[in-house]
């Protein structure tokens, strides 16, 4: 039976094969070709001069979960590469929605009705409970991500922290390094830095550049 780490490694290989073949004009069943060596690569910086006064940016919303293995792979192998590409942030309004498959449930188990949008959003009925796909620690991690974006709206600033959290935090099925060593006496096969709420302050300290974890 494949472990969570092995499944993630397989997903990464699929991303590499699929993305490289698309760039090379081939198909994913062929051996991988690095983008820098493909007929269509390397990727050129975005060069675009919009008409004066035009709203030319594309709105991009990415729905994620703080402990989803798939979101972890997607962030590391796709989203990070897109954002790092020269000129991409100049042509898009990026927002990350840390919600994923979260459900809102009333205490009687019935779905909660959400009314309105944005700051006018409200719940009908009693205050709901959040049911996250990968457990309560994922709900806490999602809350950290949402608050970071709300308090620090500069995408260059918050994206560094969110991507740090997503790539370092333990996804569902992974074990923090210190727990693996203490429980088994051997080094872990699935390296991760801890639960999202444990990783968040460290990421803020390392790459937040002006963020205050206590404020979040």
NORGIRA-V892447 format. One line per field, one symbol per residue. ss: DSSP state (@ for helix, = for strand, . for the rest). psi: psi as a letter, one per 20 degrees, with the letter a starting at -180 (. if undefined). burial: + if it has 24 or more other ideal C-beta (glycine too) atoms within 12 Angstrom, else -. Layout:
BEGIN
ss: ???
psi: ???
burial: ???
END
This chain:
BEGIN
ss: ...@@@@@@@@@@@@@@@@@@@@@..........@@@....................=======....@@@@@@@@@@@@@@@@.......=======....===.....=.===..@@@.===....===....@@@@@@@@@@@@@@@@...@@@@@@@@@@@@@@........@@@@@@@@...........@@@@@@@@@@@@.........
psi: pprhghhghggghgggggghhghijbriirqqpqhhjqhirrpqqpopoqqpjqniqppopoprqikphghgggghifgghghippigiijqopppomgckqqpprhjiqqpppprqcijprqpaqprqpoqhkrhhhgghggggghghghniohhghhggghgghhhqprpirpqghggghhijrqqhnpriaqghhhghghghgjhmiqohhh.
burial: ---++--+--++--+++-+++-++-------++----------------------------+-+++++++++++++++++-++----+--+--+++-+++-+-+-------+-----------------+-+++--+++++++++++++--+--+--+++++++++++++++-+++-------------+-++++++++++-++--++--+-+--+
END
